[in-house]
Amino acid sequence: MNHSKKPSLSFDLGANDLHGVLRVDQIRNDTLVQLVQHWAEPKDRDAIIDALDELAEVVCGPRGEGELDAAIEQVEDACGMDTAQVEVSIPDSRRLLDELTEVVQRLSRFNPKRLLPGQRGAA
């Protein structure tokens, strides 16, 4: 359960306490809004449908290296999507730092020396 004051932009532990989870709902929201804004334009709709159809084929079938990234990029281009980024205010930056620090401390209990996987056998 996420205990953040702002769960939509937060760090938390994964369900098994073995990994951290970064949640940034604004990126998903912006993606869907940008898709729908361009979908509303009849001249863009066919290009978006074609790009989504191609992405569906790549996702549902066997794919070569780089095909998924290329299909996603094609959808982004057809929809005129911006870079997937979010501006983070100073208060939210401080809160995220505190949340991440707590997550790292909890995760570090399994690896207090902060060894990388290749270093564990040598230590």
Backbone as ProteinMPNN parsed JSONL, in Angstrom:
{"seq_chain_A": "MNHSKKPSLSFDLGANDLHGVLRVDQIRNDTLVQLVQHWAEPKDRDAIIDALDELAEVVCGPRGEGELDAAIEQVEDACGMDTAQVEVSIPDSRRLLDELTEVVQRLSRFNPKRLLPGQRGAA", "coords_chain_A": {"N_chain_A": [[0.847, -1.182, 0.0], [0.573, 2.17, -0.838], [1.873, 4.805, 0.955], [2.227, 7.438, 0.523], [1.877, 11.027, 0.576], [1.071, 11.965, -1.78], [0.092, 9.892, -3.831], [-0.062, 9.64, -6.649], [2.293, 10.581, -7.689], [4.952, 9.204, -6.77], [7.334, 7.279, -4.763], [7.61, 3.91, -3.801], [7.707, 0.755, -2.053], [7.853, -2.354, -3.826], [5.365, -4.967, -4.166], [6.486, -7.295, -3.091], [8.484, -6.366, -1.497], [11.033, -6.322, -2.578], [11.855, -4.656, -4.538], [11.826, -1.265, -5.798], [9.164, 1.038, -6.593], [8.23, 3.406, -8.89], [5.788, 5.74, -9.277], [4.057, 7.574, -11.648], [1.534, 9.049, -12.538], [0.815, 11.185, -14.162], [2.183, 11.001, -16.588], [0.94, 8.873, -17.954], [-1.64, 9.956, -18.109], [-1.184, 12.286, -19.677], [-0.33, 11.05, -22.035], [-2.64, 9.657, -22.933], [-4.418, 11.813, -23.249], [-3.123, 13.295, -25.258], [-3.195, 11.441, -27.349], [-5.979, 11.238, -27.783], [-6.604, 13.88, -28.427], [-5.422, 14.17, -30.961], [-6.711, 12.135, -32.256], [-9.232, 13.121, -32.57], [-9.037, 14.69, -34.792], [-9.974, 14.226, -38.012], [-8.209, 13.871, -40.221], [-5.9, 12.936, -39.043], [-6.639, 10.622, -37.785], [-6.681, 8.161, -39.295], [-3.94, 7.646, -39.67], [-3.171, 7.299, -37.032], [-4.691, 5.049, -36.333], [-3.566, 3.161, -38.094], [-0.941, 3.107, -37.055], [-1.434, 2.166, -34.467], [-2.534, -0.338, -35.076], [-0.299, -1.575, -36.197], [1.382, -1.563, -33.962], [-0.094, -3.288, -32.319], [0.181, -5.698, -33.751], [2.924, -6.13, -33.453], [3.151, -6.361, -30.676], [1.545, -8.592, -30.129], [2.654, -10.692, -31.536], [5.558, -12.618, -32.655], [8.623, -10.835, -32.411], [11.29, -8.882, -33.711], [14.471, -7.553, -32.635], [14.227, -4.274, -31.478], [11.859, -3.744, -32.803], [9.531, -3.306, -31.247], [10.104, -0.865, -29.953], [10.276, 0.782, -32.228], [7.655, 0.61, -33.224], [6.208, 1.746, -31.143], [7.289, 4.305, -31.184], [6.326, 5.124, -33.65], [3.576, 5.334, -33.129], [3.668, 7.372, -31.235], [4.649, 9.46, -32.827], [2.57, 9.682, -34.749], [0.563, 10.603, -33.12], [1.556, 12.955, -32.242], [2.902, 13.146, -29.803], [4.355, 14.437, -26.816], [7.586, 14.41, -25.163], [7.94, 11.931, -22.673], [7.776, 13.183, -19.847], [7.801, 14.81, -16.637], [7.36, 17.783, -14.894], [8.744, 18.496, -11.771], [8.03, 19.875, -8.737], [9.794, 21.825, -6.212], [8.951, 21.206, -3.497], [7.725, 18.676, -4.014], [9.928, 17.323, -5.042], [11.561, 17.144, -2.792], [9.905, 15.573, -1.15], [9.744, 13.239, -2.723], [12.44, 12.485, -2.638], [12.686, 11.842, 0.079], [10.878, 9.679, 0.171], [12.114, 7.903, -1.643], [14.547, 7.496, -0.34], [13.668, 6.129, 1.941], [12.679, 3.797, 0.698], [15.061, 2.765, -0.43], [16.544, 2.285, 1.898], [15.005, 0.223, 3.048], [15.243, -1.722, 1.033], [17.962, -2.161, 1.116], [18.446, -3.713, 3.292], [18.765, -6.31, 2.582], [21.143, -6.277, 1.317], [23.396, -4.913, 2.665], [26.011, -4.032, 2.218], [25.918, -2.996, -0.256], [26.634, -4.39, -2.595], [27.227, -5.265, -5.989], [25.644, -7.631, -8.27], [27.747, -9.245, -9.473], [29.763, -8.928, -7.649], [29.147, -10.213, -5.326], [29.91, -12.902, -4.871], [32.635, -12.625, -4.58], [33.067, -11.284, -2.244]], "CA_chain_A": [[0.0, 0.0, 0.0], [1.343, 3.393, -0.955], [1.568, 5.704, 2.072], [2.641, 8.778, 0.13], [0.886, 12.095, 0.635], [0.669, 12.195, -3.166], [0.349, 8.594, -4.47], [0.037, 9.714, -8.105], [3.688, 10.894, -7.981], [5.537, 8.673, -5.537], [8.166, 6.082, -4.685], [7.144, 2.971, -2.782], [8.24, -0.596, -2.206], [7.026, -3.283, -4.582], [4.523, -5.853, -3.355], [7.294, -8.295, -2.389], [9.537, -5.635, -0.77], [12.344, -6.601, -3.171], [12.148, -3.646, -5.562], [11.124, -0.006, -5.657], [8.169, 1.352, -7.614], [8.008, 4.824, -9.14], [4.469, 5.961, -9.871], [3.936, 8.9, -12.248], [0.271, 8.982, -13.267], [0.705, 12.286, -15.119], [2.681, 10.564, -17.9], [-0.148, 8.112, -18.598], [-2.726, 10.89, -18.411], [-0.777, 13.106, -20.818], [-0.293, 10.185, -23.217], [-4.007, 9.418, -23.4], [-4.993, 13.081, -23.711], [-2.509, 13.631, -26.543], [-3.729, 10.514, -28.347], [-7.366, 11.584, -28.067], [-6.638, 15.173, -29.109], [-5.123, 13.96, -32.376], [-7.741, 11.224, -32.764], [-10.392, 13.949, -32.901], [-8.803, 15.259, -36.115], [-10.193, 13.151, -39.003], [-7.04, 13.657, -41.089], [-4.878, 12.216, -38.28], [-7.183, 9.379, -37.226], [-6.247, 6.987, -40.057], [-2.527, 7.402, -39.366], [-3.109, 6.775, -35.665], [-5.218, 3.678, -36.386], [-2.534, 2.334, -38.729], [0.175, 2.951, -36.121], [-1.889, 1.297, -33.373], [-2.643, -1.692, -35.631], [1.055, -2.117, -36.311], [1.843, -1.832, -32.593], [-0.787, -4.502, -31.866], [0.822, -6.851, -34.399], [4.249, -6.325, -32.84], [2.96, -6.807, -29.293], [0.881, -9.903, -30.074], [3.357, -11.724, -32.292], [7.009, -12.627, -32.476], [9.192, -9.573, -32.876], [12.736, -8.74, -33.736], [15.048, -6.525, -31.772], [13.943, -2.902, -31.86], [10.548, -3.572, -33.444], [8.573, -2.719, -30.308], [10.443, 0.552, -29.81], [9.924, 1.466, -33.47], [6.194, 0.69, -33.319], [5.78, 2.739, -30.151], [7.692, 5.616, -31.7], [5.411, 5.452, -34.743], [2.331, 5.799, -32.496], [3.966, 8.69, -30.647], [4.744, 10.426, -33.93], [1.243, 9.866, -35.332], [-0.26, 11.339, -32.155], [2.224, 14.196, -31.858], [3.123, 13.089, -28.354], [5.536, 15.066, -26.233], [8.471, 13.541, -24.395], [7.311, 11.454, -21.439], [8.45, 13.766, -18.693], [6.94, 15.557, -15.726], [8.055, 18.765, -14.071], [8.569, 18.179, -10.36], [8.262, 21.072, -7.917], [10.774, 21.651, -5.122], [8.38, 20.4, -2.399], [7.562, 17.291, -4.441], [11.278, 16.751, -5.149], [11.99, 16.784, -1.421], [9.08, 14.451, -0.705], [10.191, 12.058, -3.463], [13.736, 12.092, -2.091], [12.418, 11.153, 1.353], [10.265, 8.383, -0.129], [13.134, 7.044, -2.25], [15.507, 7.148, 0.714], [13.04, 5.077, 2.743], [12.65, 2.575, -0.119], [16.434, 2.257, -0.535], [16.908, 1.721, 3.202], [14.321, -1.062, 3.197], [15.828, -2.669, 0.092], [19.358, -2.402, 1.475], [18.573, -4.688, 4.387], [19.189, -7.566, 1.977], [22.453, -6.063, 0.71], [23.889, -3.732, 3.385], [27.299, -3.567, 1.684], [25.612, -2.456, -1.584], [27.415, -5.118, -3.593], [26.573, -5.579, -7.254], [25.544, -9.086, -8.389], [29.036, -9.869, -9.751], [30.661, -8.751, -6.519], [28.664, -10.941, -4.151], [30.699, -14.107, -4.638], [34.016, -12.242, -4.272], [33.16, -10.574, -0.961]], "C_chain_A": [[0.887, 1.238, 0.0], [0.91, 4.371, 0.136], [1.95, 7.145, 1.761], [1.501, 9.778, 0.315], [0.341, 12.391, -0.759], [0.948, 10.913, -3.96], [0.538, 8.66, -5.985], [1.435, 10.109, -8.587], [4.483, 10.467, -6.763], [6.508, 7.522, -5.789], [7.596, 5.213, -3.587], [7.861, 1.649, -2.999], [7.294, -1.41, -3.067], [6.304, -4.223, -3.638], [5.334, -6.865, -2.553], [8.441, -7.684, -1.59], [10.932, -5.897, -1.323], [12.714, -5.624, -4.29], [11.371, -2.376, -5.251], [10.166, 0.196, -6.811], [8.037, 2.869, -7.692], [6.674, 4.961, -9.852], [4.392, 7.407, -10.37], [2.695, 8.888, -13.144], [0.169, 10.051, -14.352], [1.185, 11.879, -16.511], [1.599, 9.78, -18.641], [-1.285, 9.043, -18.999], [-2.39, 11.735, -19.632], [-0.777, 12.295, -22.114], [-1.694, 9.985, -23.782], [-4.658, 10.697, -23.926], [-4.431, 13.456, -25.071], [-3.02, 12.714, -27.652], [-5.134, 10.937, -28.76], [-7.469, 12.93, -28.781], [-6.375, 15.002, -30.605], [-6.147, 13.034, -33.025], [-8.959, 12.025, -33.233], [-10.252, 14.611, -34.274], [-8.956, 14.147, -37.162], [-8.967, 12.861, -39.87], [-5.946, 12.871, -40.368], [-5.326, 10.823, -37.852], [-6.691, 8.132, -37.969], [-4.789, 6.648, -39.772], [-2.372, 6.813, -37.968], [-3.599, 5.33, -35.643], [-4.183, 2.737, -37.002], [-1.375, 2.071, -37.778], [-0.21, 2.031, -34.964], [-2.041, -0.145, -33.851], [-1.26, -2.338, -35.737], [1.629, -2.438, -34.931], [1.193, -3.104, -32.058], [-0.163, -5.752, -32.47], [2.169, -7.167, -33.747], [4.101, -6.897, -31.437], [2.441, -8.244, -29.244], [1.632, -11.016, -30.796], [4.841, -11.728, -31.993], [7.588, -11.34, -33.062], [10.701, -9.595, -32.802], [13.181, -7.611, -32.827], [14.727, -5.137, -32.332], [12.572, -2.673, -32.467], [9.527, -2.922, -32.519], [8.842, -1.224, -30.148], [10.036, 1.345, -31.046], [8.419, 1.635, -33.599], [5.642, 1.706, -32.325], [6.106, 4.144, -30.635], [6.765, 6.07, -32.834], [4.072, 5.955, -34.194], [2.554, 7.194, -31.917], [4.021, 9.77, -31.727], [3.372, 10.724, -34.527], [0.348, 10.713, -34.428], [0.364, 12.665, -31.742], [2.515, 14.267, -30.371], [4.426, 13.768, -27.962], [6.393, 14.013, -25.555], [7.781, 13.166, -23.083], [8.091, 11.973, -20.236], [7.456, 14.59, -17.894], [7.805, 16.548, -14.973], [7.726, 18.469, -12.616], [8.948, 19.411, -9.544], [9.289, 20.78, -6.825], [10.161, 20.866, -3.965], [8.198, 18.924, -2.784], [8.909, 16.6, -4.597], [11.783, 16.307, -3.785], [11.213, 15.578, -0.904], [9.505, 13.17, -1.406], [11.539, 11.568, -2.963], [13.55, 11.34, -0.782], [11.825, 9.766, 1.107], [11.285, 7.42, -0.722], [14.154, 6.601, -1.225], [14.95, 6.032, 1.589], [13.012, 3.746, 1.991], [14.042, 1.958, -0.176], [16.883, 1.649, 0.795], [16.261, 0.365, 3.42], [14.915, -2.112, 2.273], [17.238, -3.063, 0.501], [19.509, -3.41, 2.609], [19.005, -6.048, 3.865], [20.596, -7.473, 1.399], [23.1, -4.833, 1.37], [25.215, -3.197, 2.857], [27.158, -2.979, 0.282], [26.462, -3.091, -2.679], [26.575, -5.337, -4.842], [26.532, -7.083, -7.418], [26.885, -9.782, -8.65], [30.019, -9.803, -8.598], [30.304, -9.645, -5.343], [29.5, -12.193, -3.854], [32.127, -13.792, -4.208], [34.162, -11.652, -2.888], [33.357, -11.498, 0.195]], "O_chain_A": [[1.846, 1.323, 0.767], [-0.266, 4.724, 0.235], [1.99, 7.981, 2.663], [0.324, 9.429, 0.224], [-0.721, 12.996, -0.901], [1.938, 10.849, -4.689], [1.233, 7.816, -6.551], [1.731, 9.985, -9.776], [4.675, 11.249, -5.832], [6.511, 6.891, -6.846], [7.148, 5.717, -2.557], [8.538, 1.455, -4.008], [6.082, -1.194, -3.048], [6.603, -4.266, -2.444], [4.927, -7.255, -1.459], [9.281, -8.412, -1.061], [11.918, -5.713, -0.61], [13.767, -5.758, -4.913], [10.377, -2.409, -4.525], [10.328, -0.396, -7.878], [7.768, 3.533, -6.69], [6.46, 4.365, -10.908], [4.63, 8.346, -9.611], [2.801, 8.734, -14.361], [-0.5, 9.837, -15.363], [0.653, 12.361, -17.51], [1.374, 10.006, -19.83], [-1.827, 8.932, -20.099], [-3.221, 11.886, -20.528], [-1.177, 12.796, -23.164], [-1.903, 10.13, -24.986], [-5.366, 10.667, -24.932], [-5.176, 13.891, -25.949], [-3.251, 13.166, -28.773], [-5.445, 10.987, -29.95], [-8.327, 13.105, -29.647], [-7.045, 15.629, -31.426], [-6.414, 13.145, -34.222], [-9.633, 11.637, -34.188], [-11.247, 15.047, -34.854], [-8.147, 13.219, -37.192], [-8.721, 11.705, -40.215], [-5.142, 12.204, -41.02], [-4.5, 9.95, -37.589], [-6.323, 7.145, -37.332], [-4.443, 5.473, -39.647], [-1.54, 5.933, -37.747], [-2.985, 4.478, -35.0], [-3.951, 1.642, -36.488], [-0.878, 0.948, -37.697], [0.598, 1.21, -34.528], [-1.716, -1.077, -33.115], [-1.085, -3.51, -35.403], [2.286, -3.464, -34.751], [1.859, -3.913, -31.412], [0.004, -6.757, -31.779], [2.503, -8.33, -33.521], [4.834, -7.807, -31.051], [2.867, -9.025, -28.393], [1.262, -12.183, -30.666], [5.326, -10.942, -31.179], [7.105, -10.828, -34.071], [11.297, -10.242, -31.942], [12.374, -6.829, -32.324], [14.935, -4.87, -33.515], [12.156, -1.526, -32.633], [8.743, -2.08, -32.956], [7.917, -0.413, -30.201], [9.512, 2.453, -30.93], [7.949, 2.686, -34.036], [4.708, 2.442, -32.641], [5.292, 5.059, -30.508], [6.461, 7.256, -32.959], [3.498, 6.899, -34.736], [1.723, 8.086, -32.09], [3.494, 10.867, -31.544], [3.045, 11.883, -34.784], [-0.517, 11.447, -34.907], [-0.235, 13.419, -30.976], [2.389, 15.325, -29.754], [5.439, 13.691, -28.658], [5.977, 12.866, -25.394], [7.116, 13.998, -22.464], [8.951, 11.284, -19.687], [6.416, 15.009, -18.4], [8.869, 16.19, -14.469], [6.571, 18.221, -12.269], [10.062, 19.922, -9.657], [9.608, 19.622, -6.553], [10.795, 19.929, -3.48], [8.48, 18.032, -1.984], [9.023, 15.408, -4.313], [12.359, 15.228, -3.643], [11.786, 14.675, -0.296], [9.617, 12.123, -0.767], [11.763, 10.361, -2.873], [14.188, 10.311, -0.559], [12.217, 8.795, 1.753], [11.321, 6.249, -0.346], [14.583, 5.447, -1.236], [15.669, 5.096, 1.94], [13.287, 2.695, 2.569], [14.188, 0.75, 0.011], [17.535, 0.606, 0.808], [16.907, -0.553, 3.927], [15.079, -3.266, 2.67], [17.66, -4.193, 0.253], [20.61, -3.906, 2.849], [19.552, -6.855, 4.616], [21.179, -8.492, 1.03], [23.326, -3.823, 0.703], [25.512, -2.015, 3.034], [28.137, -2.519, -0.306], [26.948, -2.404, -3.578], [25.368, -5.564, -4.763], [27.312, -7.777, -6.766], [27.126, -10.842, -8.072], [31.002, -10.544, -8.573], [31.12, -9.807, -4.436], [29.762, -12.497, -2.691], [32.764, -14.608, -3.541], [35.283, -11.526, -2.395], [33.453, -11.047, 1.336]]}, "name": "protein", "num_of_chains": 1, "seq": "MNHSKKPSLSFDLGANDLHGVLRVDQIRNDTLVQLVQHWAEPKDRDAIIDALDELAEVVCGPRGEGELDAAIEQVEDACGMDTAQVEVSIPDSRRLLDELTEVVQRLSRFNPKRLLPGQRGAA"}
